[in-house]
Amino acid sequence: MVGAALLLLVSAAGAAAQVPGLHATMDTLVVPRDDVPKEWTFIGYSFTRATASNVSPENDVLQGQVIGRLFGSNSTDTQGGTATYVEQRFVPYLVYRPKILDGLATFRTMFKIDYTWGDVAYGIGGNRGGAINAAQVNLQTLMANVDIRPDDAAWNVVIGMQRLYDNAHDPHRITLQQAQTSGYRLAFWGTNALGVNLFASPRPGVYTRLGAYQLWENLVAEDDDVVLFMADVDTRLTPRLEVGADAWYLRDRAEGAGGISVLGQGLNSLLAGYNGATRLGITNRYHADIGWLGGRAAYNRDFLAGRWWADAFVIANVGMIDTLAAGEYEKAADVLGVTANASLSYKYGMTAQDRVWGELIFTSGDGDGARDGTVGSVLTGNIWGSPVGIYSSHRALLLFPDPQVVNRYYSAVHDVSNMGLGVTGLAANLSKDWIPNRFYTKVGAAAAISNTTPAGGGDYVGTEVNFEARYNLGVFLTLGLNAGYLALGDFYEAPGVAGQPTQPDDPWVTFLTLSWLMF
């Protein structure tokens, strides 16, 4: 039991840091002991990152927190010199299992404190508070839920603020690495939300989830909310082969109301454009019924019984959008978009870090939005929140999102829809454990093209090369070094893509990290 828990700790500690709303799975780190029963368990996660990059926002208001598409409406640019800064994050995680209930109920809560060294002090608001004297009110609530699990039951119910992942497994009981490489790789849903989930394992190797989330609640007496329903199943057909199927339904009656700050939320919100997600050309009030239907398969996950590991999924967006005209809602567009992903890994050495692997992603594109009556682009959670879809298994730093961040989280293709234009992307990596389970390095490359060519530009997004090194100073105390360079393509010659009359300079980044998982 203790050995298995330590393996989970190593997996969680290997993820240097997570974007707002995504954190290493810590509930699995609790080691139960019958001789010393504990009611309260504390686990802490500390992450520090020192960065040098030519990417910085032009808007001073956004210096503290920048999320979204590189060169997009977050004002990120590469023509303002070299930016250097240090950021820090602390995540306290508390689990309460009262003895009086004999394991029937568990309460979890998680918070987050983020800041950039020297930013502000004596204020109110998240993601700041690193200046002299500090004294910032900046504690952010990420999780507060009750988990009901009857004794020896094969099911449990989680109620409240909890993780929202595009995965059939209970996200509080799997590692971050498993969430990033299974299901739909967090490309659609990877955040926290309020709702209720039933997780069940009717027999060994079978996992199911039925869930409902209230994404936005506006006027409580009106039908003007956004609600998400999810049904997922995973099953192991053989010791090495697993398959799964998923069906999700989102009912959007908010018509863009609510949302983050002045950006709003929904199919035509500024938030969607900010995140680099699909933003439809809808000017009237709308009702939307959006579905996702997907299937996936994996062979020899995590090198369970061999040196080859293969994984793939296909998921389709289906649905209908109605707009208000002459006092009535009439059909405006059908939705039909497709996302496909495949990866192949080979472990050539002794540890899981001695491997070479590649990953391919494809999303359908549509340059006309809803204007022609059909939406052929992909819709993700980045339309309704920020950040929500956090595709990161590729291990790139600039071309696609890298989750090793605190306050600044941006990339060229920040949403798998690529602004609704679609993308074909390829990533390849080679890593080696030079000192087993203590020191490893990785070299990687990634490239992408837009499946729809923007006006005034080309379809070649760019090519990235990157490097990573990790050294374990002690148990779950890790020092890291990353560097990446992205050569931009003619995609950025389009004024609507670059956000400026001339093509921006190629972005680069290098950063040092120190992560510590304490318990």
N, C-alpha and C positions, 0 to 999 in steps of 0.2 A: 504493500500500500504506500509506504513512504517513498520507495524508489519510483513508483509511477508518478507520484505527485511532484517529485524533483524533476522528472523529465518534462512535465508541464511547466514548471518554473523556468527551466532553461528556454523553452519555446517562447514563453511570454517575455522573458528578459531580452531575447534576441531582437525584439521589435523596439527600436530606439525611442520612438514617441509616436503619438497618434494625433490626427487632426482633431479639432473641436468636435466632440460628440462620439469619438471612437477611441477606445482605450484597450490595453491588453486585458484579456480575460483573467480576472483575479479570483473569481469564486472557486475555480478549480484548484487554487493554490492552498486551500485550507486542508491540512492533514488531520483527519479525525483520529482521536485517541480515546479509547474507552476508559482507560485508567485515569485520565485527567480531562474530564469533559469541560468544554469552554462554551460560554454563552456568547461572549463578544470576541470577534476576531478583527484585528486591524492589519491592513496591508497598505504600504505606501509606495508610490512611484515617483521618482525624481528624475527630471530630464533637463539637461543644459545644452544649448547649442550656440556656438560662436560661428558666425557666417561672414564671408566676403563674397560679393557678387556684383555684377554690373546691372542687376535688376532692382529697380526701386520705383515707388509710386511718385507721380508728379503732384498729386493732391496731398497737401500737408495733413488734412483731416484723416487720411488713411494710413498715416505712418504707423499707427499702433497695431492695426490689424488689416491685412490685405488677403482676400480670398477671391478666387475666380480665375477667369481666362487671362493668360498672359497677353498683354497689349490690348486688353478689353476695357470695359467701362470702369474697372478698378484703377485705371490710370497707370498701370505698370509699364515701364519703358526701360530701354537699355542705352540711353544716350545721356545719362546724367552723372557719369563717373562711377567710381567704385563705392558700394555701400558696405559698411562694416558695422556689425551690431552683435549683441549677445542677448539671448532669450532664455527664459527659464520657466519650467512647469513643475507643479507638485500636485499629485492626485492622491488624496486620502480615500480609502475604501473600507467600509465598515460592514460587517455581517453579524447579525444577532440571531442566535438559535436558542430560544429559552428552553431550559430543561423541563419546565413544567408542562410543555406541550409535547415532549418526547419526540422531537424531530418533525412534528406535523407541519409547522410553519417556520419560515425563515424570512427575516427582513434584511434587505440590502439597501445601502445608500452610498453614493459616490459624489465627490465634489472635485472642483478644479480651480487652481490658482495659476494664472499666466501673467507674465509681464516681460517687458524689454528693459534691460538695465538702463536706468537713467531716464525713463520716459516721463512719468508724472507721479505726484504724491498728493495726499490729502484730498482725494476725490472719490467719486462713486462710479462704478462701472467695471465690467470685466476686461481681462486682457491687458491691464495696465496696473502700475503701482510700484515700479522699480526705481524711482528717483530717491534722492536723499530724504530721510525721514519716513519714507514709504507711507504708512497709515492710510492706505487705499482700501475702500470697501469693495472687494473684488472676488469674493467666493461665489462660484457658480455651481448650481445643482445639476448633476448629470443623471442621477438615478435615485429612485426611492420606490421600491416595490415590495410586495408580499408574495412569497412563493409557498403555495400549499402543496404538500406531497405526503399523502397518507403512508403509513408504515408499510414497507414492502410493495408499494404500488408501482406499476409500470407507467405511471403518468404523473404530471404535475401541472398546476395552473399558476401563471405569473400575472399579477395584477398591479398596475400602476406605471410609473415612469421606468422604462426598461429599454434594452437594446432592440433596435429594429434592423434586422439583417435579412438579406435575401438568401436564406438558408433554412433547411428543415430542422436542423439541430437547435437545441436550447442554447442561445448564444452566451448564457451565463455559465455554461458547463463545457465549452470548447475553448481551445486556444485561439489567439489571434491568427496564427499562421494557418490553422485549419479554416477559419472564416475567409481568409484571403484567397485560398486555393481550392475551395469547394463551393457548392452552390453556384451563384452567379458572380463570385469574386468581389462582392460589395459594389459592383458597378452600377446597380440600380438603387439599393437600399443599404446604408451603412451608417447608422446614427442612433439617436435615442428618441423615443416617442412615448406618449401615454396610450395605454390600451390594455388588453387582456389576451393571453395566449394559453392554449392548451397544447402541451407537448406530451407525446405518448410513444412508447416503444412496445407494441403488442407482442413482439417476440424478438429474440436477439438478432441484431443486424438490421432491424426495421425502425425508422424514426419518422414521426409525423408531427406536423404543426398546423393548428387552426388558430388564426389570430385576427383581431380587429383593433385598429388604431384610429384615434381621433386626431387627425393632423392639424385641423384648424376648427375652432369653435367661434363663431361670430355672435350674432344675436341669438340668445338661447331659445327664444320663442319662434324663430324663423328657420326655414329649411335653407340655410345658407352656409353650410359647413363643407369640410373636406374629410372624407372617411376612407380608410383603406382596409380591405379584407384580404387575408392570405391563407392559402391551403398548400401544403408542401408534403412530399413524402420522399424518403430515401430508403433503398433496400439493397442488401448485399446478396446478389444471386449466387456467387461463388466466393471462396475466401479472398479472391483478388478483384473480382468484378462487382462494381456497385452502379446502380442506375437510380434516377430520380425524376420526378415530374412535379410541376408547380403551376398554380393558377392564382392570380391576384386580380382584384377588382378595386378601382378607385372611383369614388363618386364625388365629383367636384361641382358643388352648387354655390361656392363662395364668390365666383365671378371676379376673382382677383382681390377681394377684400382681405383685410388682415395682412399677414406677411411681415417680413423683416424690415423695420424702419419705413422709409418712403418707397422702397422697392416693390412692395406688394408681393403677391405670389400667384402662381397659376400660369396658364398657357400663353398669356401675352404680357407677363409681368417683366419689369426691369430686372427682377431677380434672376429670371431665366437667362436673359442676356448677360448679366453679370457673371453667372456661373458657366457661361459657354454652352448652355443647354439649348434645346429646341425652343424657339420663341415664334409663335404663329402670328400671322398677320390678321388678327381678329380685332376689329374695332368696336363691335357691339357687345353687349352683355351675352354671356354664354353659359350653357350647361354642358358638362362633359362626363361621359361614362367611358373610362379607360380600363382595358384589361391587358394582362400579360399571360401568355401561355408558353410554357417552356419544358424542355426535357434535357437531361444531361447524363453523362456516363463517365466513369473513371476506372482505370485499371492499375492495380498495385499502388494505391495511394500511399504516399510517404514511404515508398520503397519497402512495403510491408514484407514482401517475400520474393525479392528479386531486385535487379538493377535498373529496370525500365519502369517509368511511371508516365501514364498517358491520361489526359483529361480533356473533355470537350462538352460544350453546351450550345443549344440553339434556343432562342426565345423570341417570340413574336409579340409586338404591340397590336392590339385590336381594339376597336371602339368606335364611338360616334360623338360628334360635337354638334350641338344645336346653338343657334344664335337668335337673339330677340329681334324680330322684325314685325312692324305693325301691331305691336302688343302681344304677339305670340312667338313661341320658340319654334323655329323651323330648322330642319337639318342643314348644316353648313358643310360638313366634311366627314368622311370616313377615315379611320386610322388603321394603317397597316405598315408597320415597320419591323425590321428583322435585325437581330444581333446574333453573331456566331463567334465562338471562341474555341481555340484548341491549343493545347500545350503538350510538349514531350520532353521528358527529362531522363538523363542517364547518369547513374552514380558509378563513377569509375574507381573510387577509393573506399576507405574504411568508414568514413563518417558521411552524414547526409550533406555536408558542405563540400565534399569532393564530388562535384557533379557539373554537368553541362546541360543547359536546357534552353528551349525556345518557346515562344508564345505568339500566336496570331490572333488578331481581333478584326472583325468586320461588322460595320453597322450601315444599314441602308440610309441613303440621303435623299433630300427633297429640297430644291431651291425655291419652291413656290409656296411653302407653308400650307395654309388651308385655302388659299385663293382659288385653286383649281378643283376643289371639292374632295381632294384626297391628301391625307398627310402620310407621306411615305418615310418619314424620319422616325428616329427612336425617341421615346419619352422616358425620362428617368426621374428619380426623386429630387434631383437638383432644380426642378421646376417649382417645387413646393417648399423647399428648405435649402439651407446653405451651411456647411456642405452636407450632402446626403449621399449621392453616388460617388464613391471614392475608389475607383478602379486602381489597384496598386500592385498587383502580383507581378507585373512586368519588370519591376525594380529599376525603372528609369527615374531620372531626377527632374528633368525639365520638359521633355516632350509630353509625357503623361504624368499624372499626379504622384508625388512622393509623400507618404504620410509621416515622414520624420520631421515634423514641424511643430511650432508652438503658435505663433501669431500670424505668420506669413505662409500662405498655402496657395500656390498658383502653378499653372503649367500651360503649355501651348494647346494641347487637346485636353481641356479640363473636364469635360463631360464626354462620354463615349459617343454621343450623337454628333460631336464636332459642330456645334451651333445648328444642328439639324441638317448639315451638309453630308453627314456620313463620313466614315474613315475606314481605311484599311491600314493596320499597323502591325509591325513585326518587332519583337524584342528577342535578343539572344544574350546569354550570360554564361560565364565560366568562373567557377569558384573553387578554392582549394583550402583545406584545413592544414596549414603548415605545421602547427602544433595542435594535435587533436583536442577539440573542445576548448581551446584557449585562444588561438590566433588564426584568423583566416583572411583571405583577400578575394575580391571579385572584380572582374572586368566585364563590361557589358556594352551593348549597342542597341539602338532602337531607331526605327524609321517609320514614317507615315505619309500617306497621300490622302487627299480629300476625294471622296467618291462623287461629289458634285463640285464643279469648278466655280468659284466665286467670280462675280463680274469684275473685270479689270485685273485679274490675277490668274495664277496657274493652280494646279492640283497638288504639287509637291510641297508638303508641310515642312519637312526637315529631317535631319539625321542627327542623332545624339550618340556620343561616346561618354562612358562614365567609369568610375573606379570607386571601390569601397574596401575598407580594411576595418577589422574588429579585433580588439584584444581584451580578454577578460582579466581585469586586474584582480578580481576575487570572485567570490560566489555572488553571481547576479549583479556585479559591478563592472560595467563595460565601457571602454574608451573606443570611439569610432572616428574614422576619417572618410569623407566622401568628396568627390569632385566630379563635375560634369560640364560638358560643352555641347551646345545645340547649334548646328549649322542650319539656318533657316532657308527655306525654299521659296519658289516664286508664288506660293500661296499668299505670302505677305505683301505682294505687290498690289493686291486689291485694297483700295482705301477703306472699305468697310470692315476688313479683317485687321489691318494694322492700326487703324484708328489715327493715322497720320498720313501726310502726303508722300512721304518717302519710306522705303523699307527700313525697319529698325535694325540695329546691330545684332549680331548673334549673341544670345545670352550664355552666360557661364556662371557657375557657382562652385564654391568649395566651403566645407564646414567641418568643424570638430564637434563631437558630441560626447557627453558623459551621462550614462543612464544607470540608475540604481533601483532595483526592486527590493524593497525592505519589508520584512515580515517578522 
